[in-house]
Amino acid sequence: MNATIDPDQITERQPTKGEVPFYRENGQAVPRGVTGLFRTLKWWAMAILLAWWHLGPFLRWDRGPDAPGQAILVDMAGRRAYFFDIEIWPQEVYYVTGLLLIAAISLFLMSALAGRVWCGFLCWQTVYTDLFQNIERWVIGERTTRIAFERAPLSAKKLAKKTVVVTAWAAVSAACGIGVTLWFGDAFQMLKDIFTAQAPFSVYLFILIIGGFCFLLGGFARERVCVYMCPYSRFQAAMFDEHSLIVSYEAWRGEPRAPAPKDRNFDQRGHCVDCKMCVQSCPTGVDIRFGNQLACIGCGVCIDACDQIMDKFGLPRGLISYDSAVNLEAREAGKPAQGIKPIRARTLLYAGLLAIVGGVMLTSLLTRSTTEVNVLHERTPLFVQMSDGSVRNGYAYKVLNMVREDRTYVLKTEGLADATLEVVGGKSGATELEFQVEKDQVSTFRIFVNAPESALKGRSTDVTFVLTEQGKSEKPIRSKTLFAGPEK
């Protein structure tokens, strides 16, 4: 006969004084469901992020005929990235560097202002772990029920519930993998191809990899990712100062802790009743009463749990609070709290850096040319001496037309007196060349430049190609290169 486990008799080892645990040493953290302000904020953050993640690819943007109609798209096949009216080409990968810098500085600024608000509410690992943990709670039950369920011997009922949970995890993970994939192709067409088995094998492999990591990290690794795999937990303290808002325990008010008195008399003792609700509700299993720890992701759920206990005993809320060290020290000393101080040296520095990087990127985007040129001097041979004594050099002249309309350009040279131009398959012996580049294309022209030997300064003479668009008053594109000749 199978033995039954009484959830009320379940105990877990608590840290001794001075010990700061990373997370539950035996198994995973099993958080208790709570209600309150921070739990509500987590629900809203989850809903908004998941909605954006899965619905964002379906936003449309009209770029004209023969252009992708997806507002945000990373077109790997076309080697292009689109963000509404902005089109990024492969050679403009430096914009990705700018975005990474903005993301890093924004994280530093958020941390200086509100601690690990990113980790607690916005990180994808947090969102999916929270969703997976709540799926377990919805299917199996509350915390004590889930612990007893895991410890119970295998049975048909246990296997059935486990199957439901894992199937739900797999469905969410598959949706995650598909959601990522849709940002890399036309969402409507790709979604149809995926579910009609017409998508390429690489698409299904990509979904499997992304979905597999979601399933593994959100369903099984969970808080271990935050503690051991994520580097941010290791240097988070460097981002904080005495004015940063972090989850904190007011030990001066809570200690000495003891079980709840039957007469509800809290004279000569702390307000903490040692119910461990803060520990049981924590998604990483942290006991915040031991101070700030690298495993704490700053989600504030322990605040909701503690406030419920304070309400139950008629005690003031805020035994665990989201506040700064300065305010905590002030209250401990019986002085009024200073409140939030968002403007200080650290935050001004981060905001300034953010403004500089953002300004540089914005200026670059607003002033960037819609034509790019690349000139390559032919090296075999470096030059050819013609029968009339003139010298010829060959060049591969590449023109990138970054707009979706055909454009006509005029090319001439500067720096070589009496130089003439010739394009293979076209006009020759002219001081200017005119050619057309198709819309959204790179065209390569083989150009010969002829110059009298008297115009040369020796084995190497500087020459500048000047390209202008016909009928436009935009600034010419100048490309300086060399013109090789015989040694004088």
C-alpha positions as CSV (number, residue, x, y, z in Angstrom):
1,M,0.0,0.0,0.0
2,N,1.4,3.4,-1.0
3,A,2.2,5.7,1.9
4,T,0.4,9.1,2.0
5,I,2.3,12.3,2.7
6,D,0.8,15.0,4.8
7,P,1.7,18.4,3.2
8,D,1.4,20.1,6.6
9,Q,4.3,17.9,7.9
10,I,6.6,19.0,5.0
11,T,9.6,20.9,6.3
12,E,12.6,22.4,4.6
13,R,16.0,23.3,6.0
14,Q,16.3,27.0,6.8
15,P,19.6,28.8,6.7
16,T,21.5,29.4,9.9
17,K,22.4,32.8,11.0
18,G,25.0,34.4,8.8
19,E,24.4,32.0,5.9
20,V,23.2,33.4,2.7
21,P,21.8,30.6,0.4
22,F,21.8,30.7,-3.3
23,Y,18.6,28.8,-3.7
24,R,17.0,25.6,-2.4
25,E,19.8,23.1,-2.2
26,N,17.5,20.1,-2.7
27,G,15.5,20.4,-5.9
28,Q,14.0,23.6,-7.4
29,A,12.3,26.5,-5.7
30,V,8.6,25.8,-5.5
31,P,7.0,29.3,-5.2
32,R,3.6,29.8,-3.5
33,G,1.0,31.8,-5.4
34,V,0.3,35.3,-3.9
35,T,-1.7,38.4,-4.8
36,G,-0.7,42.0,-4.6
37,L,0.8,44.9,-6.4
38,F,4.1,43.3,-7.6
39,R,2.4,40.1,-8.6
40,T,-0.1,42.1,-10.7
41,L,2.8,44.0,-12.3
42,K,4.4,40.7,-13.2
43,W,1.2,39.5,-14.8
44,W,0.9,42.7,-16.9
45,A,4.6,42.5,-17.9
46,M,4.2,38.9,-18.9
47,A,1.0,39.6,-20.9
48,I,2.5,42.7,-22.7
49,L,5.8,41.0,-23.5
50,L,4.3,37.8,-24.8
51,A,1.7,39.7,-26.9
52,W,4.5,41.8,-28.4
53,W,6.7,38.8,-29.0
54,H,4.0,36.8,-30.9
55,L,2.0,39.6,-32.5
56,G,4.7,42.0,-33.4
57,P,5.7,40.2,-36.6
58,F,2.2,40.7,-37.9
59,L,2.4,44.5,-37.9
60,R,2.4,45.8,-41.5
61,W,4.3,48.7,-43.1
62,D,3.9,49.9,-46.7
63,R,7.3,50.3,-48.4
64,G,5.9,50.3,-52.0
65,P,5.7,47.5,-54.6
66,D,8.1,44.6,-54.5
67,A,9.2,45.5,-50.9
68,P,8.5,43.5,-47.7
69,G,5.3,44.6,-46.0
70,Q,6.3,43.5,-42.5
71,A,7.0,46.5,-40.2
72,I,9.9,44.8,-38.3
73,L,11.8,42.1,-40.2
74,V,15.3,40.6,-40.3
75,D,15.4,39.2,-43.8
76,M,18.3,36.8,-43.8
77,A,17.8,35.7,-47.4
78,G,17.7,39.2,-48.7
79,R,20.5,40.3,-46.3
80,R,18.5,43.2,-45.0
81,A,16.8,44.4,-41.8
82,Y,13.7,46.5,-41.7
83,F,12.4,48.7,-38.8
84,F,9.3,50.5,-40.1
85,D,10.8,53.1,-42.5
86,I,14.4,52.3,-41.7
87,E,16.2,49.8,-43.9
88,I,19.6,48.4,-42.7
89,W,22.0,46.8,-45.1
90,P,24.8,44.3,-44.3
91,Q,27.6,46.9,-44.4
92,E,25.7,49.0,-41.8
93,V,26.1,46.3,-39.1
94,Y,27.6,49.0,-36.9
95,Y,24.0,50.0,-36.1
96,V,23.7,46.7,-34.3
97,T,26.7,47.7,-32.2
98,G,24.9,50.9,-31.4
99,L,21.7,49.0,-30.4
100,L,23.8,46.7,-28.1
101,L,25.4,49.8,-26.5
102,I,21.9,51.3,-25.9
103,A,20.7,48.1,-24.4
104,A,23.6,47.8,-22.1
105,I,23.5,51.4,-20.9
106,S,19.7,51.2,-20.4
107,L,20.2,48.1,-18.2
108,F,22.8,50.0,-16.1
109,L,20.4,53.0,-15.8
110,M,17.5,50.8,-14.8
111,S,19.6,49.0,-12.3
112,A,20.8,52.3,-10.8
113,L,17.2,53.5,-10.5
114,A,15.3,50.4,-9.5
115,G,17.7,47.5,-8.9
116,R,17.1,44.3,-10.8
117,V,13.8,45.5,-12.3
118,W,14.9,43.9,-15.6
119,C,15.4,40.5,-14.1
120,G,12.3,40.6,-12.0
121,F,9.8,41.7,-14.7
122,L,11.2,42.0,-18.2
123,C,13.8,39.2,-18.8
124,W,12.6,36.4,-21.0
125,Q,14.0,33.8,-18.7
126,T,11.9,35.3,-15.9
127,V,8.7,35.5,-18.0
128,Y,8.8,31.9,-19.2
129,T,9.9,30.5,-15.9
130,D,7.1,32.3,-14.2
131,L,4.6,31.0,-16.8
132,F,5.9,27.4,-16.5
133,Q,5.7,27.6,-12.6
134,N,2.1,28.9,-12.8
135,I,1.1,26.1,-15.2
136,E,2.3,23.7,-12.6
137,R,0.3,25.5,-10.0
138,W,-2.9,25.6,-12.1
139,V,-2.7,21.9,-13.0
140,I,-1.3,20.3,-9.7
141,G,-2.1,22.8,-7.0
142,E,-0.5,25.1,-4.5
143,R,3.0,24.9,-3.1
144,T,2.5,22.2,-0.4
145,T,0.4,20.2,-2.8
146,R,3.1,20.3,-5.5
147,I,5.9,19.3,-3.0
148,A,3.8,16.4,-1.8
149,F,3.0,15.5,-5.4
150,E,6.7,15.3,-6.3
151,R,7.5,13.2,-3.3
152,A,4.6,10.8,-3.8
153,P,5.3,7.5,-5.6
154,L,4.4,7.2,-9.3
155,S,0.8,6.5,-10.0
156,A,-1.6,6.8,-12.9
157,K,-3.0,10.1,-11.5
158,K,0.5,11.5,-11.1
159,L,1.6,10.5,-14.6
160,A,-1.5,12.0,-16.1
161,K,-0.9,15.4,-14.4
162,K,2.7,15.3,-15.3
163,T,1.8,14.7,-18.9
164,V,-0.6,17.6,-18.9
165,V,2.1,19.9,-17.4
166,V,4.8,18.8,-19.8
167,T,2.5,19.0,-22.8
168,A,1.6,22.6,-21.8
169,W,5.2,23.4,-21.5
170,A,6.0,21.9,-24.9
171,A,3.1,23.9,-26.5
172,V,4.4,27.2,-24.9
173,S,8.0,26.4,-26.0
174,A,6.8,25.6,-29.6
175,A,4.9,28.9,-29.6
176,C,8.1,30.6,-28.4
177,G,10.2,29.0,-31.2
178,I,7.6,29.9,-33.8
179,G,7.4,33.5,-32.4
180,V,11.1,34.0,-32.8
181,T,11.1,32.5,-36.3
182,L,8.4,34.9,-37.6
183,W,10.7,37.9,-37.1
184,F,12.9,36.5,-39.9
185,G,10.3,36.2,-42.7
186,D,6.9,37.3,-43.8
187,A,4.9,36.2,-40.7
188,F,1.6,35.4,-42.5
189,Q,3.2,33.3,-45.2
190,M,5.7,31.6,-42.8
191,L,3.1,30.7,-40.3
192,K,1.0,29.1,-43.1
193,D,4.1,27.2,-44.4
194,I,5.0,26.0,-40.9
195,F,1.6,24.5,-40.2
196,T,1.2,23.0,-43.7
197,A,4.7,21.4,-43.6
198,Q,5.9,23.5,-46.5
199,A,8.5,25.4,-44.6
200,P,12.2,24.6,-45.2
201,F,13.9,22.2,-42.9
202,S,16.1,25.0,-41.5
203,V,12.9,26.7,-40.2
204,Y,11.8,23.6,-38.3
205,L,15.4,23.2,-36.9
206,F,15.4,26.8,-35.7
207,I,12.0,26.4,-34.0
208,L,13.3,23.2,-32.4
209,I,16.5,24.9,-31.1
210,I,14.7,28.0,-29.7
211,G,11.8,26.0,-28.4
212,G,14.1,23.4,-26.9
213,F,16.0,26.0,-24.9
214,C,12.8,27.6,-23.7
215,F,11.6,24.1,-22.6
216,L,14.8,23.3,-20.9
217,L,15.6,26.6,-19.2
218,G,12.1,27.6,-18.3
219,G,10.9,24.2,-17.2
220,F,13.9,22.6,-15.6
221,A,16.9,24.9,-15.1
222,R,14.7,27.8,-13.9
223,E,16.5,29.8,-11.1
224,R,19.8,28.1,-11.8
225,V,19.9,30.2,-15.0
226,C,19.6,33.4,-12.9
227,V,22.1,32.3,-10.3
228,Y,24.8,30.4,-12.2
229,M,24.4,31.1,-16.0
230,C,23.5,34.8,-16.1
231,P,26.5,37.0,-15.6
232,Y,24.4,40.0,-14.5
233,S,23.8,38.5,-11.0
234,R,27.6,38.5,-10.5
235,F,28.1,42.2,-11.0
236,Q,24.7,43.6,-10.1
237,A,26.1,45.2,-6.9
238,A,28.4,47.5,-9.0
239,M,25.2,49.0,-10.6
240,F,23.6,49.9,-7.2
241,D,24.2,52.8,-4.8
242,E,22.6,53.9,-1.6
243,H,19.7,55.5,-3.5
244,S,18.9,52.5,-5.8
245,L,15.5,50.9,-5.1
246,I,16.0,47.2,-4.1
247,V,14.0,44.6,-2.2
248,S,15.0,44.9,1.4
249,Y,14.1,43.5,4.8
250,E,13.8,45.9,7.8
251,A,15.6,43.9,10.3
252,W,15.4,46.7,12.9
253,R,11.7,46.2,12.9
254,G,11.4,42.5,12.2
255,E,13.9,41.2,14.8
256,P,13.9,39.3,17.0
257,R,11.6,37.2,15.1
258,A,9.4,34.5,16.6
259,P,6.2,32.6,15.9
260,A,3.0,34.6,15.9
261,P,1.8,35.2,19.5
262,K,-1.6,33.9,20.3
263,D,-2.6,37.2,22.0
264,R,-1.2,39.2,19.1
265,N,0.9,41.2,21.4
266,F,4.1,42.3,19.6
267,D,5.6,44.3,22.5
268,Q,9.3,43.4,23.2
269,R,9.6,41.4,20.0
270,G,9.9,41.9,16.2
271,H,7.1,42.0,13.7
272,C,8.4,39.0,11.8
273,V,6.4,36.0,12.7
274,D,8.8,33.6,11.0
275,C,6.0,32.3,8.7
276,K,8.5,32.0,5.8
277,M,5.9,33.2,3.4
278,C,8.5,35.5,1.8
279,V,10.8,32.5,1.2
280,Q,8.0,30.2,0.0
281,S,6.7,32.8,-2.5
282,C,10.2,33.6,-4.0
283,P,10.7,32.2,-7.5
284,T,14.4,31.6,-6.7
285,G,14.0,30.4,-3.1
286,V,15.8,33.4,-1.5
287,D,15.3,34.3,2.1
288,I,15.4,38.1,1.9
289,R,15.8,38.4,5.7
290,F,19.5,37.6,5.2
291,G,20.0,40.7,3.1
292,N,20.5,41.4,-0.6
293,Q,21.7,38.3,-2.5
294,L,22.8,37.6,-6.0
295,A,19.9,35.1,-6.4
296,C,17.3,37.8,-5.7
297,I,15.9,39.0,-9.0
298,G,14.0,41.9,-7.4
299,C,10.5,40.8,-8.5
300,G,9.0,42.0,-5.2
301,V,6.6,39.0,-4.8
302,C,8.0,38.5,-1.3
303,I,6.7,42.0,-0.5
304,D,3.2,41.0,-1.5
305,A,3.4,37.9,0.7
306,C,4.7,39.7,3.7
307,D,2.2,42.6,3.4
308,Q,-0.6,40.0,3.5
309,I,0.8,38.6,6.8
310,M,1.1,42.2,8.2
311,D,-2.5,42.9,7.3
312,K,-3.6,39.7,9.0
313,F,-2.0,40.8,12.3
314,G,-2.9,44.4,12.0
315,L,0.8,45.5,11.7
316,P,2.1,48.2,9.3
317,R,3.0,47.1,5.9
318,G,6.6,47.4,4.6
319,L,8.5,44.9,6.7
320,I,9.8,43.9,3.4
321,S,9.9,46.8,1.0
322,Y,11.1,48.1,-2.3
323,D,13.2,51.0,-1.1
324,S,16.7,52.5,-1.0
325,A,19.3,51.9,1.7
326,V,19.2,55.6,2.6
327,N,15.5,55.5,3.4
328,L,15.8,52.2,5.3
329,E,18.6,53.7,7.5
330,A,16.5,56.9,8.0
331,R,13.5,54.9,9.2
332,E,15.6,52.7,11.4
333,A,16.9,55.9,13.1
334,G,13.4,57.3,13.5
335,K,13.9,60.0,10.9
336,P,11.7,60.8,7.9
337,A,12.6,59.0,4.7
338,Q,14.2,61.1,1.9
339,G,12.0,59.5,-0.8
340,I,13.2,58.6,-4.3
341,K,16.2,60.4,-5.7
342,P,16.4,59.6,-9.4
343,I,18.7,62.4,-10.4
344,R,22.2,61.8,-9.1
345,A,25.7,61.5,-10.5
346,R,25.4,57.8,-11.5
347,T,22.1,58.2,-13.3
348,L,23.1,61.4,-15.0
349,L,26.2,59.6,-16.3
350,Y,24.2,56.7,-17.7
351,A,21.5,59.0,-19.1
352,G,24.2,61.2,-20.7
353,L,25.9,58.2,-22.4
354,L,22.5,57.0,-23.5
355,A,21.7,60.4,-25.1
356,I,25.1,60.5,-26.8
357,V,24.9,57.0,-28.3
358,G,21.2,57.5,-29.3
359,G,22.0,60.9,-30.8
360,V,24.9,59.6,-32.8
361,M,22.7,56.8,-34.2
362,L,19.8,59.1,-34.9
363,T,22.1,61.7,-36.7
364,S,23.7,58.9,-38.7
365,L,20.3,57.6,-39.8
366,L,19.0,61.0,-40.7
367,T,22.1,62.0,-42.7
368,R,23.2,58.7,-44.2
369,S,23.6,58.6,-47.9
370,T,21.3,56.4,-50.0
371,T,24.2,55.6,-52.3
372,E,27.3,53.8,-51.4
373,V,30.4,53.4,-53.5
374,N,33.4,51.0,-53.4
375,V,36.4,51.4,-55.7
376,L,38.9,48.6,-56.2
377,H,42.1,49.2,-58.3
378,E,43.0,46.3,-60.6
379,R,46.3,44.9,-59.6
380,T,47.0,42.7,-62.6
381,P,48.4,44.7,-64.4
382,L,48.7,47.8,-62.3
383,F,48.8,49.9,-65.5
384,V,49.1,49.6,-69.2
385,Q,51.2,52.0,-71.4
386,M,49.2,52.7,-74.5
387,S,50.7,53.2,-78.0
388,D,50.1,57.0,-77.9
389,G,52.2,57.2,-74.6
390,S,49.2,57.6,-72.3
391,V,48.7,55.4,-69.3
392,R,45.6,53.3,-68.5
393,N,44.5,52.0,-65.1
394,G,41.5,49.7,-64.5
395,Y,39.0,49.8,-61.6
396,A,36.1,47.9,-60.4
397,Y,33.5,50.5,-59.4
398,K,30.6,49.3,-57.3
399,V,27.5,51.4,-56.7
400,L,24.9,50.5,-54.2
401,N,21.4,52.1,-54.8
402,M,19.6,51.9,-51.4
403,V,16.3,53.3,-52.6
404,R,13.5,51.5,-54.4
405,E,13.7,53.3,-57.7
406,D,16.1,53.2,-60.7
407,R,18.7,56.0,-60.5
408,T,21.0,57.6,-63.1
409,Y,24.5,58.7,-62.0
410,V,27.3,60.8,-63.5
411,L,30.9,59.9,-62.9
412,K,34.0,62.0,-63.4
413,T,37.5,62.2,-62.0
414,E,39.6,64.9,-60.2
415,G,43.3,65.1,-59.7
416,L,44.4,64.0,-63.2
417,A,44.6,66.6,-66.0
418,D,43.1,65.6,-69.3
419,A,42.0,62.2,-68.0
420,T,39.3,60.3,-69.9
421,L,37.0,57.5,-68.8
422,E,35.8,54.3,-70.5
423,V,33.3,51.8,-69.1
424,V,33.4,48.2,-70.5
425,G,30.4,47.7,-72.8
426,G,29.6,51.4,-72.9
427,K,30.9,54.9,-73.6
428,S,34.7,55.6,-74.0
429,G,37.0,58.5,-74.3
430,A,34.8,60.9,-72.3
431,T,35.5,63.1,-69.3
432,E,32.3,62.0,-67.8
433,L,30.4,58.7,-67.7
434,E,26.6,58.2,-67.3
435,F,25.2,55.0,-66.1
436,Q,22.0,53.6,-64.5
437,V,21.7,51.5,-61.3
438,E,18.6,49.5,-60.7
439,K,16.5,50.0,-57.6
440,D,17.7,48.3,-54.4
441,Q,20.7,46.8,-56.2
442,V,24.5,46.8,-56.3
443,S,25.9,47.3,-59.8
444,T,29.6,46.8,-60.6
445,F,31.2,48.6,-63.5
446,R,34.6,47.9,-65.0
447,I,36.1,51.3,-65.7
448,F,39.3,52.4,-67.4
449,V,41.0,55.7,-66.8
450,N,43.4,57.0,-69.4
451,A,45.8,59.9,-68.6
452,P,48.8,61.4,-70.4
453,E,52.1,60.5,-68.9
454,S,52.8,64.1,-68.3
455,A,50.0,64.4,-65.8
456,L,51.5,61.7,-63.6
457,K,53.7,62.4,-60.6
458,G,55.5,59.1,-60.7
459,R,54.6,55.5,-59.8
460,S,51.6,56.6,-57.9
461,T,49.3,59.6,-58.4
462,D,46.2,60.4,-56.4
463,V,42.9,60.4,-58.3
464,T,39.4,61.0,-57.0
465,F,36.2,59.6,-58.5
466,V,33.3,62.0,-58.1
467,L,29.8,60.5,-58.4
468,T,26.6,62.6,-58.5
469,E,23.0,61.6,-59.2
470,Q,21.6,63.1,-62.3
471,G,19.1,65.9,-61.7
472,K,19.8,65.9,-57.9
473,S,21.5,68.5,-55.8
474,E,22.8,66.1,-53.2
475,K,26.4,66.2,-52.1
476,P,28.7,64.3,-54.5
477,I,30.3,61.1,-53.3
478,R,34.1,61.3,-53.5
479,S,36.3,58.2,-53.6
480,K,40.0,58.8,-53.4
481,T,42.3,56.1,-54.8
482,L,45.6,55.8,-56.7
483,F,46.6,55.9,-60.4
484,A,49.6,53.8,-61.1
485,G,52.2,54.7,-63.8
486,P,55.8,54.1,-64.9
487,E,58.6,55.5,-62.7
488,K,60.0,58.7,-64.0
